[in-house]
Amino acid sequence: MELTDRQEKIIQIVKDEGPITGESIAEKLNVTRATLRPDLAILTMAGILDARPRVGYFYTGKTTMQAIGESIKNKRVKDYKSVPILVKENTSVYDAICTMFLEDVGTLFVVNEQNDLVGVVSRKDLLRSAIGKQNLEDVPVSIIMTRMPNIILTYPDETLHEAASKLIRYQIDALPVVRPKQGKDGSQTETKYEIIGRITKTTITRAYVDLGNEEL
C-alpha cells in the first residue's frame, strides 16, 4: 500500500499534534472535512492512525510496513482457499497427468473411497514416472504419491502468513486445507482428514495483490 502525499502530511500532523480532530487536520491542510474523510479512513483501517470519539486521531507508532504486515497476518486460509482437485488412489498415472493438464493445476490430492486425504501428487512425481518405461495406464497414483502422515497440512483458521511460511519452509507448491473427520460417535479421528480446499503460491500472490488494491 503506497501512501499519497496528503496521507503522509496527515500522519505528520497527527504525530506532531495528536490527538487532533479531523476538523483541525482539514483546516491545516486547507481542505474540507469531507475531502479528508477517505484518507483518514484508509490510515485508520491500515492501523497507522487510531481514533477515539470526542478525542480525535492519534498516531499508533506503527510504520506503514508494520501496518501492512499486521493486515496480512489477519487474513485467514478459509477466506482464500480454492477448490482442490481430487483423484482416487486407484487412478492411473496416465489419467492423473490428463487431469492435471485439463484442470491446469500443479498438485493433485489423493483420497480413498471414504474421501479421506491419503496422498499428494505433484508435477515432479508424474514427470518422474513418465520418464520410466512402464505403462502409465497400469500404474496407480498410490504408488508414486507422498503419503500421510508425510503431507504438510493447513487449516481453515490458520493465517495466510502461516500457510505461506509452510510453502517456503517445505519448498512445496500447494497445501491441502483440511479438517479432522468426525467418528460416528462424534469423536475426532487424529489420522483422518477431509480436504476442503487448497492453498497455493498463486493464492498467496492474489492475497498480496488484493491487499494492494484495497480501497477503504
C-alpha positions in Angstrom: 0.0 0.0 0.0 1.6 3.3 -1.2 0.5 6.4 0.7 -0.3 9.7 -1.1 1.4 12.9 -0.3 -1.7 14.1 1.6 -1.8 11.0 3.6 1.9 11.4 4.5 1.1 15.0 5.6 -1.8 13.8 7.7 0.4 11.3 9.5 3.0 14.0 10.2 0.3 16.4 11.6 -1.1 13.7 13.9 2.4 12.7 15.0 3.2 16.4 15.9 -0.1 17.5 17.4 -2.2 14.4 18.2 -4.7 13.7 19.5 -6.3 16.0 17.0 -9.7 16.2 15.5 -10.5 15.7 11.8 -11.7 19.2 11.5 -8.4 20.6 12.8 -6.5 18.4 10.4 -8.7 19.6 7.5 -8.0 23.3 8.5 -4.3 22.7 8.5 -4.4 21.2 5.0 -6.9 23.8 3.8 -9.4 21.2 2.6 -12.9 20.2 3.7 -13.6 17.5 6.3 -15.5 15.6 3.6 -12.4 15.7 1.3 -10.3 14.3 4.1 -12.6 11.5 5.2 -11.4 8.8 2.7 -7.8 9.5 3.7 -8.5 9.2 7.4 -10.5 6.0 6.8 -7.6 4.4 5.0 -5.0 5.4 7.6 -7.2 4.2 10.4 -8.1 0.9 8.8 -4.5 0.3 8.0 -3.6 0.7 11.7 -1.3 3.7 11.2 -3.8 6.1 13.0 -6.4 5.4 15.6 -9.4 7.4 16.5 -11.4 7.9 19.7 -14.8 9.6 20.0 -14.6 13.2 21.3 -10.8 12.9 21.5 -9.6 12.7 17.9 -6.9 11.0 15.9 -3.6 9.8 17.3 -0.6 8.1 15.8 -0.2 4.4 16.7 3.5 4.3 16.3 3.4 1.7 13.6 5.2 2.2 10.3 3.4 1.6 7.1 5.1 -1.8 6.6 4.2 -2.8 10.1 0.6 -2.0 9.5 0.6 -3.9 6.2 2.3 -6.8 7.9 -0.5 -6.9 10.5 -3.1 -6.8 7.8 -1.5 -9.7 6.0 -1.4 -11.7 9.2 -5.1 -11.1 9.8 -6.1 -12.8 6.5 -7.3 -16.4 7.0 -6.9 -19.5 4.9 -10.7 -20.1 4.9 -11.2 -16.8 3.1 -8.8 -17.5 0.3 -8.8 -21.3 -0.2 -9.7 -22.6 -3.7 -11.3 -25.8 -4.9 -9.0 -28.8 -4.6 -8.6 -31.2 -7.5 -9.0 -34.7 -6.2 -8.3 -38.2 -7.6 -8.8 -41.6 -6.2 -5.8 -43.7 -5.1 -6.5 -46.3 -7.8 -6.4 -43.6 -10.5 -3.7 -44.4 -13.1 -0.7 -42.1 -13.5 -1.9 -41.6 -17.1 -5.3 -40.3 -16.0 -3.7 -38.2 -13.3 -1.5 -36.5 -15.9 -4.5 -35.8 -18.0 -6.4 -34.4 -15.0 -3.5 -32.2 -14.1 -3.3 -30.6 -17.6 -7.1 -30.3 -18.0 -7.5 -28.6 -14.6 -4.4 -26.5 -15.1 -3.0 -27.3 -11.6 0.4 -28.3 -10.3 -0.8 -30.6 -7.5 -3.4 -33.3 -7.2 -4.8 -34.5 -3.8 -5.5 -38.2 -3.5 -8.4 -39.6 -1.5 -9.6 -43.1 -0.6 -13.2 -44.5 -1.0 -14.2 -42.7 2.2 -12.8 -39.4 0.8 -10.1 -39.3 3.4 -7.0 -37.5 2.3 -4.3 -40.2 1.8 -1.8 -38.6 -0.5 -0.5 -35.8 -2.7 0.9 -36.0 -6.3 3.0 -33.2 -7.8 4.2 -32.4 -11.3 7.6 -33.8 -10.4 6.1 -37.1 -9.2 4.2 -37.5 -12.5 7.2 -36.4 -14.6 9.5 -38.9 -12.8 7.0 -41.7 -13.6 6.7 -40.7 -17.2 10.5 -41.0 -17.7 10.4 -44.7 -17.0 9.4 -47.4 -19.4 6.4 -48.7 -17.5 2.9 -48.4 -19.0 1.4 -45.3 -17.2 -2.1 -46.7 -17.6 -1.2 -49.7 -15.4 0.5 -47.7 -12.5 -1.9 -46.2 -9.8 -1.0 -42.9 -8.3 -0.9 -44.6 -4.9 2.5 -46.0 -6.0 4.1 -42.6 -6.6 2.2 -40.3 -4.2 3.5 -38.7 -1.0 1.5 -40.5 1.8 0.0 -39.4 5.0 1.4 -38.6 7.6 4.1 -37.0 5.5 1.8 -34.4 4.0 2.1 -30.8 5.1 -1.4 -29.5 6.0 -3.1 -26.2 6.6 -6.4 -25.5 8.4 -9.2 -23.0 7.7 -8.4 -20.8 10.7 -4.7 -20.6 10.1 -3.4 -17.3 8.8 -2.2 -16.9 5.2 1.1 -15.9 6.7 1.4 -19.3 8.4 0.4 -21.1 5.2 2.9 -19.1 3.2 5.6 -19.9 5.7 4.9 -23.7 5.3 5.1 -23.4 1.5 8.5 -21.8 1.8 9.9 -23.9 4.6 9.0 -27.2 2.9 9.6 -26.0 -0.6 6.2 -27.2 -1.9 3.7 -25.6 -4.3 0.4 -26.3 -2.6 -1.2 -27.2 0.7 -4.4 -29.1 1.3 -6.8 -27.3 3.6 -8.3 -29.9 5.9 -10.5 -30.5 8.9 -10.4 -33.6 11.1 -13.1 -36.1 10.3 -15.7 -36.9 12.9 -16.2 -40.5 14.0 -19.7 -41.9 14.2 -19.9 -41.2 17.9 -18.9 -37.6 17.3 -15.3 -38.1 18.3 -12.4 -36.7 16.2 -10.1 -39.2 14.5 -6.5 -38.0 14.6 -5.3 -39.5 11.4 -8.2 -39.0 9.0 -8.9 -35.7 7.3 -11.4 -34.3 5.0 -10.0 -32.0 2.3 -12.0 -28.8 1.9 -9.7 -26.6 -0.2 -6.2 -25.8 -1.3 -3.7 -23.0 -0.8 -1.0 -22.4 -3.5 1.7 -19.9 -4.2 -0.8 -18.3 -6.6 -3.2 -17.9 -3.6 -0.6 -16.0 -1.6 0.2 -13.8 -4.6 -3.5 -13.0 -5.1 -3.8 -12.1 -1.4 -0.9 -9.6 -1.7 -2.5 -8.1 -4.8 -5.8 -7.8 -3.0 -4.1 -6.0 -0.2 -2.5 -3.5 -2.5 -5.9 -2.9 -4.2 -7.9 -2.4 -1.0 -9.8 0.8 -1.0 -11.4 1.8 2.2 
